[in-house]
Amino acid sequence: MELQEFLNLTVWGVEIKKPIEFLLKALIIYIITQGAASLIKFLFRRAQKRKNGSFIDQTTASFLRQISIYSVYIIGSAIFLSLIPGMETVGNSILAGAGIMAMAVGFASQEALSNFISGLFIVFAKPFRIGDVIKLDDIVTGTVCEITLRHTIIRSLENRMIIIPNSKINTSTIINSTLSELEICSFIEIGVSYNADLDKAMSLMRSEIMKHPLLIDHRSNEDKEKGIPQVPIRVTNLGDSSITLKAWAWASTSGDAFVMKCDLLKSIKELFDKENIEIPYPYSNVIIKKES
């Protein structure tokens, strides 16, 4: 039996060539769709490996990569649907663009759409990028690892992966430690008693801070000419039981600033103990009356 005769055979009222043509077309659509998705992944992966010459940053590239891949699969699905008898209208609608909006409204919840739109704002407005160290509402602090269509992943200081919806991030107060200058000022606050020699305490405090290896000189040439000290120290509060001394100490990064502050709180306390400068703390007197 020749091939043409085989294809013309009819089984249960259906010519054999029709399902074969359908399977061949579906296979071709699948191969092209997978090939296009793989090509997009390859191009974006290659672009991200370039240190120089890339016209988009890593955050934008990651976001556009996801949109491009999803678009390829949607187009491939639409073309496949157009092959099925009775589904041509659905496939053509998706390809025309109206079907995409109808599917989004029908299958996506309001929260998902909100997260998607918020993700677009994050990517193009760039309040932060992948690799930035941020703090959200003074609650979550960490490094941005990934920005997806629906959520942002942050690696906390405890090495935990925190997944936050994009819509929630857009309504949060964001502190970005790496958006502009990396240098950061650390506030060193120590309370001393009212009987303490303030000038001596401030001098000891400044000398201890100046010894720290992570301290940097943030002063401008004009500040140096005016004689402004590298570590200014001021009296900032007259409390109920102590006088607060506050020092401004600069470090290269937020991580260095945190380490420097922890080290200095310990070393300054030990130095004050040695020099008999009291650091007061609250205490209570308990009076017990005995019956005669």
C-alpha positions as CSV (number, residue, x, y, z in Angstrom):
1,M,0.0,0.0,0.0
2,E,1.4,3.3,-1.0
3,L,1.7,6.3,1.4
4,Q,-1.0,8.3,-0.3
5,E,-3.4,5.4,-0.2
6,F,-2.7,4.9,3.5
7,L,-3.3,8.6,4.2
8,N,-6.6,8.4,2.3
9,L,-7.9,5.6,4.5
10,T,-10.9,6.4,6.6
11,V,-11.3,5.1,10.2
12,W,-14.6,5.7,12.0
13,G,-15.5,8.4,9.4
14,V,-12.2,10.3,9.8
15,E,-9.3,10.3,7.3
16,I,-6.1,9.1,8.8
17,K,-4.2,12.0,7.3
18,K,-6.1,14.6,9.4
19,P,-4.9,13.4,12.9
20,I,-1.4,12.9,11.4
21,E,-1.3,16.4,10.1
22,F,-2.6,17.7,13.4
23,L,0.1,15.8,15.4
24,L,2.8,17.0,13.0
25,K,1.7,20.7,13.3
26,A,1.4,20.4,17.1
27,L,5.0,18.9,17.2
28,I,6.3,21.7,15.0
29,I,4.6,24.3,17.2
30,Y,6.0,22.7,20.4
31,I,9.6,22.6,18.9
32,I,9.4,26.2,17.8
33,T,8.0,27.4,21.1
34,Q,10.6,25.5,23.2
35,G,13.4,26.7,20.8
36,A,12.2,30.3,21.1
37,A,12.1,30.1,24.9
38,S,15.5,28.5,25.0
39,L,16.9,31.2,22.7
40,I,15.5,33.9,25.0
41,K,17.1,32.3,28.1
42,F,20.4,32.0,26.2
43,L,20.4,35.6,25.0
44,F,19.6,37.0,28.5
45,R,22.1,34.7,30.2
46,R,24.8,35.8,27.7
47,A,23.9,39.5,28.2
48,Q,24.1,39.2,32.0
49,K,27.6,37.6,31.8
50,R,29.0,40.7,30.0
51,K,30.6,43.0,32.5
52,N,30.5,46.0,30.2
53,G,28.4,47.0,27.3
54,S,25.0,45.7,28.6
55,F,22.3,48.2,27.9
56,I,20.0,46.9,30.7
57,D,20.8,46.1,34.4
58,Q,20.4,42.7,36.0
59,T,17.0,43.6,37.6
60,T,15.4,44.7,34.3
61,A,16.9,41.8,32.4
62,S,15.5,39.2,34.8
63,F,12.1,40.8,34.7
64,L,12.0,41.2,30.9
65,R,13.2,37.6,30.5
66,Q,10.2,36.2,32.4
67,I,7.8,38.4,30.4
68,S,9.4,37.3,27.1
69,I,9.2,33.6,28.0
70,Y,5.6,33.8,29.2
71,S,4.7,35.6,26.0
72,V,6.3,32.9,23.8
73,Y,4.3,30.2,25.7
74,I,1.1,32.2,25.3
75,I,1.6,32.6,21.6
76,G,2.5,29.0,21.2
77,S,-0.6,27.9,23.1
78,A,-2.8,30.3,21.0
79,I,-1.5,28.8,17.7
80,F,-2.0,25.3,19.1
81,L,-5.6,26.1,20.0
82,S,-6.3,27.4,16.5
83,L,-5.5,23.9,15.2
84,I,-8.4,22.4,17.2
85,P,-11.7,22.4,15.4
86,G,-14.1,24.8,17.1
87,M,-11.2,26.6,19.0
88,E,-10.0,28.7,16.1
89,T,-11.8,31.8,17.5
90,V,-10.1,31.5,20.9
91,G,-6.7,31.1,19.4
92,N,-7.2,34.0,17.0
93,S,-8.4,36.2,19.9
94,I,-5.4,35.4,22.0
95,L,-3.1,36.2,19.1
96,A,-4.9,39.5,18.4
97,G,-4.4,40.5,22.1
98,A,-8.0,40.6,23.3
99,G,-7.8,37.1,24.5
100,I,-4.9,37.8,26.7
101,M,-6.7,40.5,28.6
102,A,-9.8,38.3,28.9
103,M,-7.8,35.4,30.3
104,A,-6.0,37.8,32.7
105,V,-9.2,39.2,34.1
106,G,-10.9,35.7,34.2
107,F,-8.1,33.7,35.8
108,A,-6.0,36.2,37.7
109,S,-7.2,37.6,41.0
110,Q,-7.1,41.2,41.8
111,E,-4.1,40.7,44.1
112,A,-2.1,38.9,41.4
113,L,-2.8,41.8,39.0
114,S,-1.8,44.3,41.7
115,N,1.5,42.4,42.3
116,F,2.2,42.3,38.6
117,I,1.7,46.0,38.1
118,S,3.7,46.8,41.2
119,G,6.5,44.6,39.9
120,L,6.5,46.8,36.7
121,F,6.8,49.9,38.9
122,I,9.7,48.4,40.9
123,V,11.6,47.3,37.8
124,F,11.3,50.6,35.8
125,A,11.2,53.1,38.7
126,K,14.1,51.2,40.3
127,P,13.8,52.1,44.1
128,F,16.1,49.1,44.5
129,R,17.9,46.6,42.3
130,I,19.1,43.0,42.6
131,G,22.0,43.0,45.0
132,D,20.9,46.2,47.0
133,V,20.7,46.1,50.8
134,I,17.3,47.5,51.8
135,K,15.1,47.9,54.9
136,L,11.3,47.7,54.7
137,D,9.3,49.6,57.3
138,D,12.1,49.0,59.9
139,I,11.1,45.4,60.0
140,V,12.8,43.5,57.2
141,T,16.4,44.0,56.4
142,G,18.4,42.1,53.8
143,T,19.8,41.8,50.3
144,V,17.5,41.7,47.2
145,C,18.0,38.4,45.5
146,E,15.3,38.3,42.9
147,I,12.4,40.3,41.5
148,T,9.6,38.2,39.9
149,L,6.3,39.0,38.3
150,R,4.5,38.6,41.6
151,H,7.0,38.9,44.5
152,T,10.4,40.1,45.6
153,I,12.9,37.7,47.4
154,I,15.1,39.2,50.1
155,R,17.9,37.4,51.9
156,S,17.9,38.5,55.5
157,L,20.9,39.0,57.7
158,E,20.1,35.5,59.2
159,N,20.5,34.0,55.7
160,R,16.7,33.5,55.5
161,M,14.8,33.9,52.2
162,I,11.9,36.3,52.7
163,I,9.3,36.4,50.0
164,I,7.3,39.6,49.9
165,P,4.4,40.5,47.4
166,N,5.3,43.4,45.1
167,S,2.1,45.2,46.0
168,K,3.1,45.3,49.7
169,I,6.6,46.6,48.9
170,N,5.1,49.4,46.9
171,T,3.3,50.6,50.0
172,S,6.3,50.2,52.3
173,T,8.9,52.7,53.4
174,I,12.1,51.6,51.8
175,I,15.6,52.5,53.1
176,N,18.2,51.6,50.4
177,S,21.7,51.6,51.7
178,T,23.3,51.0,48.3
179,L,21.2,53.3,46.0
180,S,23.7,56.2,45.9
181,E,26.8,56.5,48.2
182,L,27.8,53.4,50.1
183,E,29.4,55.4,53.0
184,I,27.1,55.5,56.0
185,C,27.2,57.3,59.4
186,S,26.8,55.3,62.5
187,F,25.5,57.0,65.7
188,I,27.3,56.0,68.9
189,E,25.3,56.9,71.9
190,I,26.5,56.5,75.5
191,G,24.8,57.7,78.7
192,V,27.0,59.1,81.5
193,S,26.0,60.2,85.0
194,Y,25.4,63.8,86.0
195,N,28.6,63.7,88.2
196,A,30.8,62.8,85.2
197,D,33.4,65.2,83.6
198,L,31.7,65.7,80.2
199,D,34.8,67.0,78.5
200,K,36.9,64.1,79.7
201,A,34.2,61.6,78.7
202,M,33.8,63.1,75.2
203,S,37.6,63.2,74.8
204,L,38.0,59.5,75.8
205,M,35.0,58.6,73.6
206,R,36.5,60.3,70.5
207,S,40.0,58.8,71.0
208,E,38.5,55.3,71.3
209,I,36.5,55.8,68.1
210,M,39.5,57.2,66.2
211,K,41.4,53.9,66.9
212,H,38.8,51.7,65.1
213,P,40.1,50.4,61.8
214,L,36.8,50.6,60.0
215,L,36.4,54.4,60.7
216,I,36.8,56.6,57.6
217,D,37.2,60.4,57.2
218,H,34.0,61.7,55.5
219,R,35.0,65.4,55.8
220,S,35.4,67.6,52.8
221,N,38.4,69.8,52.3
222,E,36.4,72.8,53.4
223,D,35.4,70.9,56.6
224,K,39.1,70.1,57.3
225,E,40.1,73.8,56.8
226,K,37.4,74.9,59.2
227,G,38.8,72.5,61.8
228,I,35.7,70.3,62.1
229,P,36.7,67.1,63.9
230,Q,36.5,63.8,62.2
231,V,34.3,62.4,64.9
232,P,31.9,65.1,66.2
233,I,30.4,64.4,69.7
234,R,27.5,66.3,71.1
235,V,25.3,66.3,74.2
236,T,21.9,65.3,72.8
237,N,19.8,64.7,75.9
238,L,19.5,65.4,79.6
239,G,17.6,62.3,80.8
240,D,16.1,61.4,84.1
241,S,19.3,59.6,85.3
242,S,21.9,60.2,82.6
243,I,23.4,62.6,80.0
244,T,23.5,61.2,76.5
245,L,26.6,61.7,74.5
246,K,26.2,61.1,70.7
247,A,29.1,60.6,68.3
248,W,29.0,60.6,64.5
249,A,31.3,57.9,63.1
250,W,31.5,57.1,59.3
251,A,32.1,53.7,57.7
252,S,32.5,52.5,54.1
253,T,29.4,50.3,54.1
254,S,26.4,49.6,56.3
255,G,27.9,46.2,57.3
256,D,31.1,47.9,58.4
257,A,29.1,50.5,60.3
258,F,27.2,47.8,62.2
259,V,30.4,46.0,63.2
260,M,32.1,49.3,64.2
261,K,29.2,50.3,66.4
262,C,29.1,47.0,68.2
263,D,32.9,47.1,68.8
264,L,32.8,50.6,70.0
265,L,30.0,50.2,72.5
266,K,32.0,47.4,74.1
267,S,35.4,49.2,74.1
268,I,34.0,52.6,75.2
269,K,32.1,50.9,78.1
270,E,35.3,49.1,79.2
271,L,37.3,52.4,78.9
272,F,34.8,54.3,81.0
273,D,34.9,51.7,83.7
274,K,38.7,52.0,83.7
275,E,38.5,55.8,84.0
276,N,35.8,55.8,86.7
277,I,33.2,57.4,84.4
278,E,29.8,56.1,85.5
279,I,27.3,54.8,83.0
280,P,24.1,54.9,85.0
281,Y,21.2,52.4,84.8
282,P,17.7,52.4,86.3
283,Y,17.3,50.7,89.6
284,S,14.6,50.5,92.2
285,N,14.7,50.7,96.0
286,V,12.4,48.1,97.8
287,I,11.3,49.1,101.3
288,I,10.0,46.4,103.5
289,K,8.2,47.4,106.7
290,K,8.1,45.1,109.7
291,E,5.3,45.1,112.1
292,S,6.3,45.8,115.7
